[in-house]
Amino acid sequence: MTGGELALILTAVGSMIVGLIGAVVAVLTARSAASKEELESLRKTIESLQKENVRLQANMVRLECEIEERDRRIDVLESSLEEATKAREGREKRIVELESEISELTRKVNVLETSKRRVRGKAG
């Protein structure tokens, strides 16, 4: 092998190595760009998720407040219902008492009317 041939072979091998290195660099650069794009996309996704998380937490706090208010209203309504039930029961009891009094007074009136008729019957 002559020096020229050796030089040609070394030049060809060198060119191939430079070409391979260029290709590897191109692939790595493309991967790096893709990785940067993926990272940026992931960063944006994380930001969106963080915003959504803040929004959901605010909604959760609002809903918890609404639940507490609803529970307070339920307590008030239950208390009012209990008072109304006691008042109704009191009125029903009073109605029974009054009906008993009416029956007793009706009985007494009947006794008096019977006595009155007897007295008239004896006088006449």
BAFI-3210 file (N, C-alpha, C; in Angstrom, 3 decimals, decimal comma, padded with zeros to 6 digits):
// residues 124
n [1|2|3|4|5|6|7|8|9|10|11|12|13|14|15|16|17|18|19|20|21|22|23|24|25|26|27|28|29|30|31|32|33|34|35|36|37|38|39|40|41|42|43|44|45|46|47|48|49|50|51|52|53|54|55|56|57|58|59|60|61|62|63|64|65|66|67|68|69|70|71|72|73|74|75|76|77|78|79|80|81|82|83|84|85|86|87|88|89|90|91|92|93|94|95|96|97|98|99|100|101|102|103|104|105|106|107|108|109|110|111|112|113|114|115|116|117|118|119|120|121|122|123|124]
n.u [000,833|000,529|001,585|-000,200|-002,497|-003,010|-003,452|-005,758|-007,487|-007,439|-008,499|-011,020|-012,025|-011,840|-013,641|-015,936|-016,101|-016,359|-018,757|-020,422|-020,193|-021,306|-023,893|-024,621|-024,442|-026,453|-028,684|-028,617|-028,915|-031,455|-032,888|-032,377|-033,656|-036,226|-036,530|-036,383|-038,687|-040,540|-040,107|-040,891|-043,560|-044,414|-043,954|-045,824|-048,139|-047,976|-048,225|-050,839|-052,211|-051,634|-052,964|-055,580|-055,793|-055,672|-058,057|-059,912|-059,493|-060,379|-063,071|-063,753|-063,481|-065,499|-067,728|-067,651|-068,256|-070,856|-072,073|-071,810|-073,444|-075,877|-076,229|-076,552|-078,959|-080,623|-080,526|-081,840|-084,361|-085,127|-085,283|-087,336|-089,399|-089,614|-090,481|-092,911|-094,235|-094,448|-096,092|-098,391|-099,071|-099,660|-101,903|-103,655|-103,956|-105,225|-107,580|-108,749|-109,152|-110,978|-113,094|-113,822|-114,644|-116,829|-118,478|-118,975|-120,248|-122,467|-123,708|-124,341|-126,098|-128,162|-128,955|-129,853|-131,960|-133,642|-134,252|-135,556|-137,789|-139,064|-139,663|-141,466|-143,365|-144,404|-145,434|-147,485]
n.v [-001,141|002,111|005,364|007,268|005,793|004,944|007,403|008,126|006,135|006,686|009,251|008,710|007,071|008,889|010,814|009,309|008,885|011,536|012,060|010,203|011,145|013,658|012,841|011,589|013,791|015,357|013,723|013,671|016,400|016,806|015,153|016,497|018,928|017,957|016,984|019,383|020,601|018,768|019,102|021,779|021,541|019,837|021,544|023,557|022,034|021,332|023,877|024,494|022,468|023,188|025,641|024,739|023,141|025,087|026,432|024,364|023,894|026,312|026,138|023,946|024,966|026,906|025,260|023,795|025,832|026,412|023,995|024,037|026,262|025,280|023,164|024,644|025,937|023,715|022,865|025,039|024,831|022,284|022,805|024,717|023,109|021,284|023,000|023,830|021,396|020,793|022,931|022,354|019,896|020,819|022,419|020,440|018,941|020,838|021,122|018,613|018,839|020,994|019,844|017,888|019,522|020,764|018,549|017,909|020,286|020,211|017,929|018,855|020,946|019,486|018,035|020,164|021,137|018,938|018,843|021,280|020,824|018,929|020,376|022,236|020,498|019,560|021,864|022,578]
n.w [000,000|-000,832|000,171|-000,731|-001,178|001,387|002,540|001,210|002,169|004,892|004,787|003,796|005,855|007,928|006,982|007,055|009,809|010,688|009,421|010,737|013,354|012,962|012,295|014,696|016,411|015,247|015,738|018,548|019,032|017,955|019,674|022,041|021,507|021,256|023,827|025,230|024,246|025,200|027,927|028,217|027,481|029,515|031,683|031,178|031,405|034,112|035,277|034,454|035,783|038,421|038,604|038,213|040,469|042,498|041,906|042,339|045,065|046,115|045,370|046,916|049,520|049,404|049,021|051,400|053,207|052,345|053,008|055,800|056,340|055,387|057,189|059,545|058,952|058,776|061,441|062,659|061,429|062,331|065,057|065,054|064,068|066,138|068,203|067,068|066,974|069,711|070,472|068,970|070,109|072,660|072,091|071,136|073,458|075,047|073,589|074,014|076,777|076,804|075,354|077,176|079,287|078,053|077,669|080,342|081,199|079,503|080,477|083,072|082,419|081,294|083,561|085,162|083,537|083,552|086,267|086,478|084,847|086,368|088,630|087,562|086,682|089,058|090,158|088,537]
ca.u [000,000|001,331|001,193|-001,384|-003,658|-003,236|-004,026|-007,147|-008,260|-007,579|-009,412|-012,361|-012,425|-012,030|-014,900|-017,017|-016,189|-016,936|-020,165|-021,112|-020,255|-022,305|-025,210|-024,877|-024,710|-027,773|-029,681|-028,622|-029,479|-032,902|-033,405|-032,306|-034,733|-037,477|-036,592|-036,708|-040,104|-041,297|-040,010|-041,736|-044,938|-044,681|-044,002|-047,132|-049,145|-047,877|-048,820|-052,294|-052,712|-051,553|-054,080|-056,808|-055,774|-056,055|-059,479|-060,662|-059,412|-061,284|-064,428|-063,951|-063,711|-066,827|-068,723|-067,656|-069,009|-072,263|-072,533|-071,961|-074,635|-077,035|-076,385|-077,125|-080,384|-081,307|-080,677|-082,886|-085,640|-085,467|-085,689|-088,662|-090,337|-089,809|-091,323|-094,254|-094,829|-094,833|-097,237|-099,540|-099,443|-100,305|-103,248|-104,461|-104,277|-106,228|-108,841|-109,310|-109,639|-112,190|-114,166|-114,243|-115,406|-118,105|-119,297|-119,392|-121,234|-123,676|-124,337|-124,905|-127,263|-129,215|-129,437|-130,630|-133,204|-134,487|-134,739|-136,484|-139,030|-139,718|-140,234|-142,645|-144,379|-144,994|-146,133|-148,600]
ca.v [000,000|003,316|006,453|007,927|004,936|005,013|008,715|008,066|005,305|007,458|010,360|008,132|006,662|010,142|011,398|008,496|009,174|012,879|011,923|009,528|012,090|014,654|012,218|011,414|015,130|015,754|012,943|014,157|017,755|016,643|014,624|017,578|019,861|017,275|016,958|020,737|020,803|017,958|019,765|022,975|021,059|019,367|022,731|024,185|021,138|021,495|025,183|024,363|021,634|023,967|026,602|023,966|022,735|026,270|026,651|023,304|024,120|027,426|025,588|023,069|025,841|027,503|024,211|023,497|026,923|026,201|022,849|024,513|027,121|024,387|022,456|025,602|026,121|022,478|022,909|026,018|024,255|021,195|023,440|025,302|022,001|020,759|023,965|023,774|020,122|020,948|023,845|021,594|018,923|021,590|022,791|019,220|018,614|021,829|020,772|017,468|019,383|021,779|018,908|017,271|020,546|020,925|017,381|018,062|021,374|019,716|017,025|019,676|021,650|018,480|017,766|021,334|021,181|017,856|019,290|022,381|020,239|018,254|021,415|022,757|019,456|019,492|023,111|022,736]
ca.w [000,000|-000,970|001,074|-001,283|-000,929|002,814|002,790|000,723|003,092|006,135|004,499|003,686|007,207|008,670|006,497|007,598|011,251|010,802|009,033|011,841|014,478|012,567|012,417|016,135|016,940|014,747|016,488|019,939|019,013|017,762|020,946|023,019|021,176|021,608|025,287|025,663|023,938|026,158|029,234|028,174|027,489|030,882|032,546|030,942|031,990|035,569|035,603|034,286|036,878|039,656|038,568|038,427|041,874|043,285|041,658|043,012|046,512|046,418|045,280|048,063|050,676|049,217|049,250|052,837|053,836|052,011|053,796|057,181|056,373|055,239|058,453|060,510|058,598|059,158|062,900|062,963|061,000|063,251|066,311|064,807|063,955|067,492|068,908|066,487|067,391|071,122|070,513|068,461|071,137|073,727|071,621|071,103|074,846|075,484|072,907|074,754|078,051|076,544|075,008|078,437|080,005|077,341|078,012|081,742|081,261|078,847|081,447|084,143|081,859|081,181|084,918|085,581|082,760|084,064|087,579|086,220|084,358|087,489|089,497|086,836|086,658|090,400|090,396|087,647]
c.u [000,900|000,808|-000,046|-002,633|-004,049|-003,884|-005,476|-008,011|-008,501|-008,526|-010,829|-012,877|-012,697|-013,343|-016,089|-017,198|-016,809|-018,422|-020,975|-021,253|-021,290|-023,715|-025,585|-025,209|-026,090|-028,872|-029,778|-029,221|-030,996|-033,542|-033,433|-033,428|-036,075|-037,633|-036,954|-038,183|-040,979|-041,289|-040,906|-043,207|-045,326|-044,799|-045,362|-048,252|-049,164|-048,509|-050,342|-052,899|-052,670|-052,691|-055,401|-056,918|-056,203|-057,555|-060,327|-060,632|-060,336|-062,739|-064,739|-064,235|-065,107|-067,915|-068,801|-068,427|-070,501|-072,847|-072,747|-073,207|-075,896|-077,300|-076,978|-078,611|-081,189|-081,543|-081,800|-084,255|-086,075|-085,947|-087,088|-089,720|-090,648|-090,720|-092,760|-094,966|-095,290|-096,061|-098,496|-100,014|-100,143|-101,729|-104,166|-104,883|-105,356|-107,586|-109,516|-109,885|-110,944|-113,363|-114,705|-115,083|-116,780|-119,030|-119,825|-120,450|-122,557|-124,433|-125,017|-126,147|-128,427|-129,813|-130,307|-131,962|-134,173|-135,089|-135,794|-137,831|-139,793|-140,404|-141,482|-143,784|-145,093|-145,811|-147,412|-149,647]
c.v [001,232|004,348|007,146|007,121|004,995|006,335|008,739|007,267|006,073|008,620|009,838|007,733|007,903|010,804|010,632|008,776|010,544|012,834|011,270|010,455|013,163|014,103|012,042|012,761|015,596|015,029|013,460|015,560|017,679|016,124|015,702|018,581|019,248|017,251|018,338|021,030|020,016|018,601|020,999|022,587|020,582|020,534|023,419|023,347|021,279|022,814|025,126|023,562|022,380|024,988|025,889|023,523|023,894|026,526|025,625|023,464|025,258|026,960|024,718|023,891|026,442|026,475|023,824|024,566|026,758|025,048|023,259|025,375|026,270|023,638|023,365|025,806|024,888|022,467|023,860|025,451|023,117|021,746|024,034|024,206|021,418|021,675|023,910|022,492|020,205|021,849|023,128|020,593|019,617|021,981|021,575|018,805|019,554|021,550|019,621|017,947|020,152|020,878|018,225|018,251|020,737|019,768|017,499|019,145|020,942|018,784|017,807|020,422|020,682|018,149|018,915|021,402|020,099|018,253|020,373|021,832|019,541|019,263|021,978|021,740|019,339|020,740|023,169|021,747]
c.w [000,000|-000,006|000,595|-001,004|000,550|003,177|002,353|001,681|004,384|005,940|004,440|005,064|008,052|008,284|007,060|009,093|011,463|010,453|010,143|013,046|014,191|012,729|013,883|016,769|016,501|015,528|017,913|020,027|018,854|019,043|022,009|022,781|021,558|023,121|025,828|025,415|024,914|027,538|029,283|028,213|028,884|031,858|032,425|031,555|033,509|035,999|035,506|035,434|038,214|039,724|038,841|039,879|042,771|043,132|042,399|044,529|046,925|046,368|046,489|049,321|050,592|049,520|050,728|053,599|053,575|052,817|055,249|057,317|056,265|056,535|059,526|060,232|058,983|060,666|063,300|062,605|061,926|064,582|066,173|064,730|065,328|068,304|068,397|066,907|068,846|071,244|070,046|069,494|072,305|073,344|071,591|072,512|075,371|074,848|073,639|076,080|077,850|076,162|076,254|079,252|079,370|077,681|079,434|081,876|080,613|079,797|082,555|083,662|081,760|082,548|085,389|084,848|083,239|085,409|087,399|085,747|085,474|088,394|088,834|086,841|088,006|090,662|089,579|087,748]
res [m|t|g|g|e|l|a|l|i|l|t|a|v|g|s|m|i|v|g|l|i|g|a|v|v|a|v|l|t|a|r|s|a|a|s|k|e|e|l|e|s|l|r|k|t|i|e|s|l|q|k|e|n|v|r|l|q|a|n|m|v|r|l|e|c|e|i|e|e|r|d|r|r|i|d|v|l|e|s|s|l|e|e|a|t|k|a|r|e|g|r|e|k|r|i|v|e|l|e|s|e|i|s|e|l|t|r|k|v|n|v|l|e|t|s|k|r|r|v|r|g|k|a|g]
***
